[in-house]
Amino acid sequence: MTDIALKAPGVPPPSPPPLAAERGKRISAWTRLTANRNWLGLWFMLPAAAFLILFLAYPLALGIWISFTDARIGQSGAFIGLENYEWLSDDSVFWLSVFNTLLYTAVASVVKFAIGLYLALLLNENMPFKALLRAIVLIPFIVPTVLSAIAFWWLFDAQFSIISWSLRHLGLISGNIDFLGDPWNARWSVIFANIWRGIPFVAITLLAGLQTVPPSLFEAATIDGASRWQIFRHVTYPLLTPIIAVVMTFSVLFTFTDFQLIWVLTKGGPVNATQLMATLSYQRAIIAGHLGEGAAISSAMIPFLLGAILISWFGLQRRKWQQGESND
């Protein structure tokens, strides 16, 4: 009778035991997590995220924490709040390094972009030995920074500079130029060296972007009677805008945090005329031993770098700019 009653219409089947039901829910939830495309993407991103946290986020957070302490080499230090930043706010050398860094970054980045874009457009044309020319353009970028700096140190030498020798033999100057001994000459000299090293990165990256532009667009613009400037303004530039945003962001970041080139050429001299925030941080933290103060200088660079990234993201990446439209 009991079996008949259980099989009768309208009578619910017996419920499984609670433990079995809970185990079934866990299995089905795990199955959904492993089968869902979004969750699968998360699993694949976890190794990269762990790498970034371990080698980027943790050192950054540790540096910011040290900037709030009076740590020295060999001493962990105690928490002192904003004392390091208050000290820097009255430090004339620090503010001079901020000025030098902004000048160095602005001038070098603008010139690198202008020359790099011109080279990219030139190398994108049909010309003889184009592959060889592209390889030659890469040479300044693949040469180690220290070797480049040593070469420029010889070129800018006050007594044996080949630049001064050539200009004297041409009758353009009467004496040697003090490239690295005069404050403003030293500033322009290190900026020139950075431009020479950075142009290939901008040129080759923009050239790669130009390779993705369909040739039919240029042909259609030419048939419509557009001039070369109009083709660049209304076809090339709007399509290159996303690449320009990425290139200029990296160019600004690399230039703003430059250390090797300056340190080998001038070590921040003369009289701190080429002292950048990166070199000053190294001097205060490693050479002088004041880790907290050096970390504060490094942390002070973060707002400038974030500003460059935000300008790129919210400015150059806007859809209207990509389509060549006005923002009105």
N, C-alpha and C positions, 0 to 999 in steps of 0.2 A: 504493500500500500504506500509506503514512504517513497519508493522509487517511482511509482506511478504519479504520486503527487508532485514530485520534483520535476517530472517531465511534462506535466500538464501545462497547457497554454496559460500565460499570465503569471506563472510562478517564476521568480528570478532565480538564476543559478546560484549556487553557493559561492560566496566571496572567497578569494584566495587568502592564505594566511598573511598577517601584516608584514612580516619580514620579507616574504616573497614579493609582495606588492612594492615595498620600498626598494628592494633590489632591482626590480624591473624598471622603476622610475629612474634609478641611477644609471642603469644601462642605457635607457633610451635617451637621457640627457647627454651622456657621454657620446653616444652615437650622433646626436644632433651637432655637438660641438666639433666633432672630427669630420663631419660631412658638410657642414656649412662653409661656403666659400669665404665669407668674411672672417670666420674663426680660423680657417686654414691660413689665410693671409697673416693673421696675428701670430700664429705659431711660427711661420717662416720669418717674421720680423723680429722675433724674440732674440735670436743670436746677435743680430746687428744692434738691437737696442741695448743688449747687455754690454757689447763692445763699446758703444757710445757712452753709456753710463760709467763704465769702468775707467776709460781712458780720456774722456772729455768732461762729462758732467762732474765726476768726483774731483778731479784736479781743479776745475773751475771753482767749485764750492769750497774746497780746501783753501784755495788762494784767497777767496773773499773772506773766509773766517780768519786767516792769518793776518789780513789787513786790519782786523779789529783787535789785534794783540800787539804786545811789544816783543815779539819773538826775535831772537837773534840766532846766528849760526851756533848750534850746540845747545840752545836753550829753547824750550817750548814756549815760554812767555805766558803772560797773564792777560786777561781780557781788559782792554782799556777804552773800549767804545770807539768814538770818532776822533780820538786824539791824533792819530796819524793823518787823517784827512784835514783836520784843523791845522796841523803843522804844514801840510802841503799848500793850504790856501794862502799862507803867508810866505811861501818859498818862491823867490823870484826865478830861480833856476828851473823849477817845475813849470811855471807859467811860460818861460821861454821855450821849454821843450814842447809844450802844447802848441805854441805858435809855430815852431819849426816843423812839428809833425803835420799840422794842418796845411802849412804851405807846401811841404814836401809831397803830401798826398794829393792835394788839389792840382798843383801844376803838373806833376808826373802823370797822374791819371788822365787828365784832359789831353795832354800831348800824346800819351800812349794810345788813347782811343782814336785821336785824329789820324795819326800816322798809321796805326794798325788798320783802321777802316780803309784808308787809301790803298795800302798794300793788299788788303783782301780783295778790293774791287779790281786792282790791277792784276793780281794773280788769277782772278776768276776769268779774265779775258783769254782768248786764244792767242798764244804767243809762242815763239820758239823757245826751247829749253825750259818750259814751264815747270816740269817736275824738278829739274836741277835748281831753279830759282826758289821753289818752295822749300827744298832741303836747306839751301843757304840761309834763308830767313830764319830757320829754326836754330841755327848755330848759337846765337847769344843766349837762348833759353836753356840749351842742353849743357852748356859749359858750367861747371860748378861755380857757385857764387863767390867763393873765396878766390879762385883763380881769376875770375873777372875783376874782382876788387884789386888784386895785386897788379893786374895789367893796367887798370886805371890809375893806381897809385904811381906807377912808373910814368904814365902819360901826363899826370898832373904834377910830377916832381918839380920843385922850384928851380933846380939847377940843370937837370938833364931831360926836361920835358921835350919830347919830339914836336909837340905843338908849338911851344915857344921857339924852338930852333927853326921850324919851318916858317913861322911868321917873321922872325928876324931876318932870315935869308930872302924873304919876299919884300922886305923893307916896310912891313906894316907896323912893326913895333921896334923900339930901340933897346928894350931890355926884357928879361924873362918875366913871365906872368906868375905871380904868386897865387896859384890856384887854391891850395889848401891852407895857406897861411892867413889870407884875408877872409874875414867872416862871410861877406856876401859872395865872394868868389867860391868859397868852400861850399856854401849852400847850393849855388847853381851847379857846381861840379858834381856833387853827390846826386842831385836831381837828374843831371844828364846821364850819369852812370845807371841810375835806376830805370830811366826811359829806355836806354839801350838794351837792358836786360828784359824789360817787360813787353816791348813791342811784339816779339814773336808770338807770345801767348794770345794777345788780342787779335793779331792778324790771322793766325791759323784757326782760331775758334770762330771768328767771323767768316772766314773763308768756308769753313764747314757748314755754317748756316746758309751762306750763299748757294752752296751746292744743292740745298734742299728746295730752292725756289724754282718752280717749273719754268723752263725757257719759254713756254707758250705765252706767259704773261708779258715778258719783255717783247716778244714778237708782236703781240696784239697792241701794246702801247706804241711800238714803233710804227705800225701800220696806221694807227690813229693820229700820227703826226706829233707824238710827244718828244720833247727834247731830252737829252741825257740827264739834265737836272730834274726835269719833271718825272722821268722814269725812276730816278733815285728817290725823289721826294714822295711820290705817290704809290710806288710799287716796292722798291727795294727796302727802304727804311721801315715802312709799317710791318713788312713780313720779317724783318730782322730784329724788331723791337724786343721780342722775348729773349733772343740770344744776347742782344746788347745788355739787357737787364742783368742776365747771369754773368756775362763777361765783366761788366763794370763793377758789379758787386764783389766778385773775387779780386779784381784788380785793386779796388780800394782797400779791401781787407789785407791783401798781401803787402801793399805799399805802406799802409798805416802801421803794420806790425813789423816792418823791415828792421832787421838787426845786423845780419852778417855784413852787408855791404858797408854800412856806416861804421861798424866797429873796426873793420879792417882798414878802411880808408882814413878815418879821422878820429875814431874813438870819442866822437862827440865834440871835438875841438874844431877850430880854435876858440877859446873862451866860451865854450858851450854853444857855438853858433850852429853846429849841426847835431846838437844833442836832441834825440828823439825820446819819446816816452819809453820806448822799449829799451834803449841803451841806458837811459837814466835809471830805470827800474833795475837793470842788471848791475849797474854801478852801486846803487844803494843797498841792494839785497845781497849780492854775492861778494863784491869786492869790499864794501864797507861792512858787511855783516848784519845790516839792519833788515831782517827779513820782513818784518811787519810794514815798514815804510816802503820797501820795494814792492810788496804785494799790494799796498794801497795805490801806488802809481799804476801798476798793471790793472787793478780793478777800475781805476779812473778811465781806462781806455774803453771799457765795456759800453758806456752810453754812446760814445762816438761810433763804435762799430754797429751797435743796434740801430742808431740813426741812419747809417748808410744802408743797412739791410731793409729798414722800413721804407726809405725813399725808393729803393728799387722795387719793393713788393707792391706798395700802394700807388706808386707813380708810374714807372715804366711798364708795369704789368697790367695796367688798366685796359679793359677791352676796347675802349674808344681809341686809345693810343695804338693798339695793335691793328685796328681797322683804318687808321689814318684819319680819324674824325677829330673834330674839335671838341673841347670839353665844355663848351657853352651850352 
